């Protein structure tokens, strides 16, 4: 029986050694996988930051487009109003500011004021 116990003890030692080795290998593989996953998380976070920056840039461009579109509409309205004003002034024989910076309408207004004051 002693020989059987010796064989059994030797088998148990071998199995124990194999289990320890397998545990060490699995632990090392787990550490490698964990580091790889952490690296992927860092890469993912970096891509997320880049995506956030790009999204903010796109949102800024969208806001700028909306602002420009509103300015264009407002300018178009202003241009139309200016055009109508010019037509009305021309129909009355007047015009918008002259090249020298004077304005017939203002000059006429001053003339009328001066005539009233006299």
ABEGO torsion letter per residue (X at the ends): XAAAAAAAAAAAAAAAAAAAAAAAAAAAAAAAAAAAAAAAAAAAAAAAAAAAAAAAAAAAAAAAAAAAAAAAAAAAAAAAAAAAAAAAAAAAGBBBBBAAGBBAAAAAAAAAAAAAAX
